[in-house]
């Protein structure tokens, strides 16, 4: 099955895509384990300049992007 995604993933970037899939899986695992992303040093520094609600939505979008990356690219790497 050849489609727009497989054409891009079959190039020399396959190791990069696998590494990014592992990072996305680790991000989801941290969310499931209940890791507090607001306790990270960079987040604490940004919380002083912005607000905590903005950073919570920022971390939530990171979760959405990780799930989206896995849904879109994992099938072409595994099959």
URHULIN-V485087 format. One line per field, one symbol per residue. ss: DSSP state (H for helix, E for strand, L for the rest). A space follows every 10 residues. Layout:
ss = ???
This chain:
ss = LLLHHHHHHL LLLHHHHHHH HHHHHHHHHH HHHLLLHHHL HHHHHHHHHL LHHHHHHHHH HHHHHHHHHH HHHHHHHHL
